[in-house]
Amino acid sequence: MFPLAVAGGTGPWRPFAVLTLGEALDGPDPDVRFDAVRHPPPQLVADGPMALFRAPAYAAAREGRAAARGEPAGR
């Protein structure tokens, strides 16, 4: 079990979830993507200097995945 926590700026860390790992599944992993810009976790807001890089980084990742699949950008 791994506790997950968040802190805003220089504020204290607040736990918001626990990650529990189970046994490995057979077969390949599904192609799952997490986009914290389009789908931020509830009540969590990007904060600090790195937040400025998040939106462009996620947009570039979306465009790269679309290009790799031969799809138009912006989907």
Backbone torsions as a table, in degrees:
resi	resn	phi	psi	omega
1	MET	NA	136.6	-178.9
2	PHE	-127.1	115.6	177.0
3	PRO	-72.6	139.2	176.3
4	LEU	-110.1	136.2	-176.0
5	ALA	-138.0	160.3	179.5
6	VAL	-135.7	149.1	176.0
7	ALA	-138.2	142.8	176.8
8	GLY	-101.8	122.8	179.2
9	GLY	57.6	-119.8	178.7
10	THR	-104.7	15.7	-179.2
11	GLY	-72.4	174.9	-178.7
12	PRO	-73.8	155.7	175.7
13	TRP	-74.8	135.3	178.6
14	ARG	-122.7	123.4	177.9
15	PRO	-68.3	141.9	178.2
16	PHE	-132.4	-9.4	179.5
17	ALA	-166.9	167.3	173.9
18	VAL	-127.8	127.5	178.1
19	LEU	-94.9	122.5	179.4
20	THR	-117.3	125.6	179.2
21	LEU	-96.7	139.7	177.8
22	GLY	-110.9	-161.3	178.8
23	GLU	-72.1	153.1	178.4
24	ALA	-65.9	141.7	178.1
25	LEU	-91.2	152.4	176.2
26	ASP	-77.8	150.8	176.0
27	GLY	88.4	172.7	-179.0
28	PRO	-72.6	152.7	175.9
29	ASP	-70.8	145.7	175.6
30	PRO	-69.6	159.1	179.0
31	ASP	-81.8	88.1	-177.0
32	VAL	-108.4	133.3	178.4
33	ARG	-123.9	143.1	176.8
34	PHE	-116.0	124.0	-178.2
35	ASP	-119.1	98.7	-176.8
36	ALA	-73.5	-10.2	176.7
37	VAL	-83.8	-49.4	179.4
38	ARG	-77.5	-29.0	-176.7
39	HIS	-133.8	70.3	-179.2
40	PRO	-68.8	149.0	175.3
41	PRO	-61.4	145.7	-179.1
42	PRO	-55.8	134.8	174.7
43	GLN	66.3	12.6	175.9
44	LEU	-113.9	130.0	-178.8
45	VAL	-122.8	135.4	176.4
46	ALA	-60.1	136.2	-173.9
47	ASP	-139.6	153.9	174.4
48	GLY	87.1	178.8	-174.9
49	PRO	-62.3	-32.8	-178.6
50	MET	-69.0	-20.7	179.0
51	ALA	-61.9	-28.5	179.0
52	LEU	-64.7	-27.2	-177.8
53	PHE	-91.6	-14.9	-172.7
54	ARG	-63.7	-53.5	-176.1
55	ALA	-59.9	-48.5	178.3
56	PRO	-64.0	-34.6	179.8
57	ALA	-67.2	-44.2	178.8
58	TYR	-67.4	-37.3	177.8
59	ALA	-63.4	-42.9	178.5
60	ALA	-64.4	-38.7	178.2
61	ALA	-65.0	-41.8	177.4
62	ARG	-61.6	-44.2	179.9
63	GLU	-64.2	-40.5	179.3
64	GLY	-63.8	-42.2	178.5
65	ARG	-65.3	-40.5	179.6
66	ALA	-64.8	-42.6	179.7
67	ALA	-63.2	-39.4	-179.9
68	ALA	-64.6	-29.4	178.9
69	ARG	-92.4	-1.6	-179.4
70	GLY	74.8	24.5	-179.9
71	GLU	-101.6	157.7	175.9
72	PRO	-68.8	149.0	179.4
73	ALA	-69.6	158.9	175.8
74	GLY	89.3	11.1	179.3
75	ARG	-82.0	NA	NA
